[in-house]
Amino acid sequence: MAKAKVKNLEATPARSVTRKAVHPQTDSGAVYKSGGLKSVHRLASALLKVKAIDKTTMREYDELCLAEVPHFDRETIVKIREDAKLSQNVFAHYLNTSTSTVQKWETGQNEPSGTAAKLLQIIQKHGIKVLA
């Protein structure tokens, strides 16, 4: 009898899997304000996926649940780098950016955003060894 079941499974045609677009803030790179809000956001994302809520409502959940990208002024960036005892060149290497970008941050010509700001926050909190 077990062989008949196996034959039936083998005879079943493979199904193709299609994936719908998911809200961009629900990827594994999202940072939440708390574990509870992470659960709330995932639930809202599921509701968006099945069209139980609209994109405007989802943006409200984004504001409620997702942590903002930190902002760093030039003095703070210099302090983070100097506390790590790194040159601008080596610091840029850790952040996967150019030395001129770090120089611009430290002179106030530009501000780090996105991934760079998040890495600076991690270095500020845990030290440069976390990236080594």
N, C-alpha and C positions, 0 to 999 in steps of 0.2 A: 504494500500500500504506500509506503514511503517513496518508492520509485515513481509511482504515478504522480505524486505531488511534485517531485523534482522535474519530471517531464513537463508538467503543466507550467511550472515557473519558467523553464527554458523556452517554452513556446510563446511566452508573453512578449510582445514586442516592446522594445525600449521606448520610453517616453522622453521627448525632448523637454528640457526645462527652460522656461523663459523667465527672466527676472525683470521686474518693473523698476523704474527709477525710484530710488529711495531719497528721502530728504537729506541734503548734504551734511547737516549738522549731526546726523545720527551715526556717523562713522566712528571707528574706534579711536580716532584722534580727538574727539570732542572732550572737553574738560567741563565737568559739572560742578555746581556749587556745593553739592552734598550727594551722598549715596541715595538718599530718598528722592531727591530731585532728578537723579539719573533715572530712577525707575519711572517717575512721572513722565519724563521726557520720552523715554522709550515707549510708554503706553500711548502718548500723544502721537508719536511717529507711526505707531501701528494703526491708530485711528485715521491718520492722514492717508496712509497707504490704502485703506479700504474706503476712503472718501467719506468718513463719518465726520471729519472736520475739514475746513478749508485751509489754504496756505496762510491766510491772514491770522487765523487762530493759532496755527503752528508757530508763526513768528512770535506770538505772545508767549507761547511756551518756551521758545528759545530764550527770550529775554528773562523769563522767570528762572529757568533751570541752568542755562549755560554760563560759565564764568567768563568774565570779560578778559580780553587780551590785556596784560599789564602794560602800563606806559612807564618808560624810564627816561629821566632827564639825563643830561650829559654828565653831571657830577656823580650820579648813581652808577652810571656805566663805568666811569673811570674807577670808582671805588670797588666795584665788583671785580674788575680786571686786576687792580692793584692788590686786592685781598687774595686773589688767586696767584699773585706773584708771577704774572705773565706779561710778555711784551705784547704790543698791539698785533704783531705778526702771528705769534703763537695763539693768541686769543682768537684772532680771525680764523685760524685753522680749526680750532675747536668748534667754532660756530658755523663752519663751512661757508665762509664769506671772505671777502677781500680785506686786506689791510686798510685800503682807502675807505671802505665802508665803515670800519671801526673808527677810523680817524674822523670821519664825518659825524658819527654818532657822538664822539667825545668832544667835538667842537660845537655841537648843536646845529649843524647844517641839515642833518637828517635824524629821524627817529627810527629805531628798530620796530618792525611790526611783524605780526604773524608768528611764524616759527622761531625767528630770532628772538623776539620778545619773550616767548615761552621758554626758550633755552636760557635766556638771561635770568628769568625767574627761578628756574631750577638750579642754576649755578649759585644764585644769591641765597637760596634756601639750603642747598645740600653741599655746596662747594664744587670745585672744578673736577674733583676725582670721580664724580658720578658720570662724567662724560669720557673719562680716560679709559 
